């Protein structure tokens, strides 16, 4: 029996972390070596990128999320802390449980297996050490409502002579969200090719159509929109598993990061409440935008 709606009232949800507030500390070497754990952390820290990835992995639900909603996210959660008798997979790399208001929507929970792809300009066909399908499929067998597999890509840069000319759009009216083309820029589009290759390999090798698939580039500048396939609901999910998941959250909410779906209003000055928003990070600024583009922050101007 497929459970369509299972929600619980959150007893003590973790607070929202606003801009400028400390979030976590992590070994610097893990970032420098692009350790899988560090890439997972960076994905969650880049919250608009995470929102794009979540949208790609669970499209229908993400696009229907109401105001005052968001996601509770746990990173690299030891499986045995949730299910002591289970040893494979050893971790739940990303556990995402959405909420609406004060209610946790446990029936829309998603577990995601992460794999690192460390590519170079000289080796753009680089694959991860293992694809991760066995771990992702094990998550479905355990009863998670949705499961996904994400390949997180890092690379060096292409030589300048391989950069391509692209048009630059500049925002001219922030309120109406209108823009105009203002010139050209040289852009290194290797990240786009790496994502396309990685996603193509995922699609070609995936034998379970219920798995969500994702290829996302983790870069230092700009935002490359990920390429993905939305997951399908797991028919093996039952109330007993959802109750277990809900009870785990209630007892371990400190292990979760609270990310709202939309920017929260700034309530520090009631007189300006309608006109200003806080610097609270959110999953995305707009409900629907054009996908498959690169949000350009830094590019070499065309001489």
N, C-alpha and C positions, 0 to 999 in steps of 0.2 A: 504493500500500500504506500503510495506516494503522499507524503505530508506536505500540504501546500502552505499552511500558515501556523507557525509555532513561535510565539513571542512571550517574553517574560518581562516583568517590571524590574529594572536595574536597581539594586539596593544602594550601591556606592560606585557609580561610574568614575573612571579616572578623569581628572580635570583636563581641559583643553590647554595645550601648551602654546602660548602666544609668541609672536616674534620677539627675539632678543632674550628669551628665557632659556636656560640650559636644559638640554634634553638627555644627553648621554655622553659617556666618555668611552673611547675605544682605542685599542692599541694602534699607534700610528703606522706600524709596519704592515698591519693588515690592510690598511688603505693603500699604502705604497705598492704592495704586491697584488692588489686587486683580489684579495681573498674573497671567497664566495659570501662569507658572512658580511664583510664590509660592503659588497655590492648590494646585498639585500637591505642593509641599513641605509645606504645612499638612496635606494629606490624609494624607501618610505620617507626619508628626509626631503627629497625632491617631490613635494606633495602634489603639485600639479601634474608632474609626470606619473606619479602613482595613480592619480585620478584617471589619467588617460589609459593606463594599463588596466585598472579596475573596470573601466568602461568597456575595453576590448574583451575582457574575460567574462563579464557578466552584463552584457549590453542592455537587455530589456529592463532589468532591475535598476541599474545605474541611472538610466534615462528617466525612470519613473520616481526616483527618490524625491520625497517632498521636502519642503522647508523644515528646518530644525531636525535634519537627519545627518547621518555620517557613518563612519566605520570605526570599529574597535579592532586594532591590529596588534597581533603578537608576532614577534620575530624569532625564528629558530627555537620554537617551543619543544622541549624534550617530550617525545611521544609518551614515555612512561609516566610523566607527570599527569597526563590525561587518562591514559589507559595502561596501567602498570603491567599487564600481561602481554603487551604488544612490543616487539623489538624491531619491527621493520614497517615503515622507515623509522630511523632513529630519531628524527626531528620532523616537526611540521615547520617548514621553512617560513611560510607566511600563513597565518590564520586570520581570516578577515570575517568579522561578524558585524553586519550593519545594524544601525539603530534608527528608530524614528521616535522623536521626542524622548520619553523616559523608558521606552520599551526596546529591548534587544530582539531583533528579528532573527532568531536562531535558525529558522528554516531556510534562510538565505545565506547561511555561512559557507565560506569557501576556503579550502586548503590548497596551497600552491607550492609545488616543488620548484626550487630555483637551481639553475646551473649556470656557471660562469663560462663565457666564451672570450678568450683573450687573443684577439686578432692583431695582426700587423699589416702594414701596407704591403710588405713582401710576402705575406701569407694570409690573404683575405679569405681563403677557403677553410680556415681553422674551425674545427668542431670542438665541442666540449669533450672531456675525458669519457663521459657517458651521457646519453641523451636524457635520462631521467624518467623514461616511460614506466619502468617497473615500480618506482616509488609513487608516481602520480596515480597509477592504476590501483596500487595498494590503498591509497587514501579513499578511493571510491568503494573498495571492498569493505573498508572499515565502517562506512556509512556516512561520510561527509556529504551534505546535500549537493555540493559542487566541488570539483577538483580541477586543478590546472597545472600546466607545466610552462615555466617561463625561462627563456634563455636571456641572460643579461650580458650585454656585449660591451667590451672596452677595447680600445685600440690606440695606436700612435696616430700621427697625422700624415696625410698625403703630402708629397712635395708640392710646392706652390704651382708648378707647371701643370699639375693634374686637377687643380681647382677649376670649377666651372662658373661661368657668369650667370647670375640670377638677378631678378628684379627685386628691389627692396620696397616693401609697403610700410608707410609711416602713418601712425594714428594721428588724425587731425581733429577728431571730436571724440573725447573719451566717453561722454555721456551717451551719445548716439552710436558709439563704437564704429565710426566710419574711418576709412583710411584711403590713402592715394599712393600710387606708385611714384617714388621720388628719385629713383636712380638705379644703378647697377652695383653689384658687389660680387667679389670672387668668393665662392664658398667651397669648402671641402665636403663633398657629398658622399665620401666613403662610408660614413655611418648608415646612410640610406641603403647602400648596396649590401652592407653587412647584415642589416636587419632582413632584407629581402631574401638573402641566401639562407640565413638561419631559419626563417619562417618556412621557406620552401623545404628545407630538410625536415623540419618538424612535421609538416603536412605529409610529406612523402613516406615517413616512417611511422606515423601514428596509426594504430590499429583500433583504437577505441574512440568512437565518434562523440562520446560524452565528455571527453576531456577538453577543457579550454586550452588554447595554445597561444603563446606570446613570444615575440622577439622585441627586445627593447634595448636601446643604446644608452649607456650611462656615461655621459660626458660632463666636462667641466663648464662648458659654455653653451648657451642656448638650450632649446628643448626639441628633440627629435621625437615626433609622434610615433608611438610603437605600432607594430603590425600584429594583429591577433585574430583569433577565432573564439567566439563566445562558447562557454560551457553549456551543457544540457543538464537538467535536473537528474539526480541519481535516484532511480526507483528503489534502491535498497535502503534508503534512509527511513528510519522509523522513529516513533516517539521516544523510545528508550534511549536511543543515541542522542537525540536532540535534548532530552532532559539532562543527560550526562554532560553535554557541552554547555548548557545553560548553568548548571550547578558549578561547573569548573570556573566559568567566568565570575559568578557571584563570589566565589571563594578566592579568586586570584585576579581580580580586576586590576591590581597594581602591575601586572605583567602586560597590560595592554596600553596602546597609544590611542588617544581619542582624536580623530581627525574629522572635522565637520565637512559636510558635503558642500556647503556654501559659506562665504565669508560671514562672520557674525557682526551684528551692529555694534557700534561703539556706544556703550551706555554710560561712559564716564561723564558726559555732559548731555543731560536730557534735552537741552534746547537744540542741539545739533544732531539728535538721534536719527533724523530722517535723511540727513545729507551726507553723513560720514560713515565709513566702515572701519573696523579695527584692522590691525595687521595680523589677525589670526590667520594661520595657514588653513587653506581649504583644499578639497579635492579638485575643484576647478572653479574658475570665475564665471563662466557662462554655461548655461544648460546644454546648448548645442552649438558647436562650431565646426568649421571645415576641418576634416581630418587629413592625415597623410601629408602634412607640411612641416617645415622646420621653422620654429619661432626664432627668428634671427636676432641675436643680441650683439654678437661680435663677428664681423666679417671684414675682409680686406677690401677697401674701396677700390673700384675699378679706375685705373689711371687713364 
